[in-house]
Each structure stands twice: as structure tokens, then as C-alpha cells.
Amino acid sequence: MAQDKRDLTGEVALVTGAWRGMGRAVALRLAGAGADVAVNDINADGACDTAEAVRALGRRSVAVPADITSAAQVTKMVDTAVESLGRLSILINNAGVLRPTRFLDITEEEWDFVMDVTVRGAFLVTKAVLPHMIRNAWGKVVNFSSSAGKTVSTLGGAHYTTAKTALLGLNRAVAKEMAPFGITVNAICPGLIDTEMVRKNSSAEQLAKYEASFPISRLGLPEEAADLVLFLASRESDYITGAAIDINGGDLMI
């Protein structure tokens, strides 16, 4: 019988920002494919809730709440995940923040906040996890960029667009360096996905207009993004690295 290349039994994933939205959908999708999951979020109760949902699927899980902009907290988070689950072979850098502030109104503090969570956070977590993947000569890193990383954000401000673009640069550079170690590094670039963050930053009327303008006239679902992540986290994607794959209902075609 041919091996199911999407079977993640024996693998251990760390998903950042997994309290809700796409992060939670990814944690559950990876668990459904057989992976054990370390669940990160700055919201400790939220991380625990997702970890409990993973365990309900029959997989091992540990909540590892942390502020990923803190190197010390990231080190502790990764150490706890490895001590609890034995290894780390999959990393999903999902954590990010969106602020709709227009350019001339963005303060330095808000600029730094958006950049720190999205870019510094991914840098710190990836740097902490990669030695574990190198030791095992295999690993999968998936970064959550956005359509904004290739064009301009629909809802977010200039800092959001800049952060998601920077993440694509990090994605390419790390992919090139890690390929000799059997590690692939890829990004997904979602458009408007029906998450709490999107609903919080737009009105129902705005969303209806956006939906009508898309070739596939609806918002994407978190579970659809999670399916794409599963592909990139599995052995089906072993010859893909440094890529940035769109999932936007045709809103952006390049």
C-alpha cells in the first residue's frame, strides 16, 4: 500500500497564534492528520482551549503561552514543547496582528508593535526551532504572510503591508539556507479569510462589497487555509521551498 504522504503520525508541530482563527484551524487540521501539537498564543486561556480541542482528537498537546517578541519567552516556549512532546518537526508561524490605521496616523509605537509580532516573532521562533529540525535532518516551516505581502492590504495599514512583505523576504532567505538540512520553508498568502480579526476590522457592508468583487465571490474559510498548510507541512511538498502560495479566491492573480 502506498504511503499517505499527508499522514503526520509521529510528527510534532508548534503553531503560534493558535487561540482562534486560522491558527486554531491549522492546529486542529494537523492533529487530524496525526501530528501532536504545541499550541502557542499570548492568550493563555485561548492556548489551553485549543490544546484541549487537539487532545479531543486523540493527539497529544501542550499549551505554551508566550509573547513571541520576547527571546527569553520564546526559548522557554520551545524548551517546554520539546520536553513535553519529545521533538519539533513542524513550525507554523501564524501569529500576527492587523491594525487599520492610515499611514499619517501610525505612531512609532504601533509601527513597532505590528512589525515586532509579525517579523521579529517569526524570526525568534524560527531561530529557536531550527536546531531541533537540523538534528533530525527534516522539518517543515510554514509562514503566514498575506496577499498584502505581494500588493497592498485591503484592511490593514502600511505597517501590516510592510510586515507581511518582510516576512516573505525572511521566508526566501531561510529556505535557501535550510534546504541542505532537509528542511523546507514556505509561506501562504491568504486574502480575506472569515476570521474574528477580519470581522473586527470591517463592517458587514464592507465585506459584502469585497466578496462581490472577488472572482470566487465569498470570504475564504480558516479550514481552507489549514488544508493548504497541511500540504506544505507534509511530505507531499518535499520539492517545494521558498514559495509563497496564494489563497485568495482570485482577488490577486500574478
Secondary structure, 3 states (H helix, E strand, C coil): CCCCCCCCCCCEEEECCCCCHHHHHHHHHHHHCCCEEEECCCCHHHHHHHHHHHHHCCCCEEECCCCCCCHHHHHHHHHHHHHHHCCCCEEEECCCCCCCCCHHHCCHHHHHHHHHHHHHHHHHHHHHHHHHHHHHCCEEEEEECCHHHCCCCCCCCHHHHHHHHHHHHHHHHHHHHHHHHCEEEEEEEECCECCHHHHHCCCHHHHHHHHHHCCCCCCECHHHHHHHHHHHHCHHHCCCCCCEEEECCCCCCC
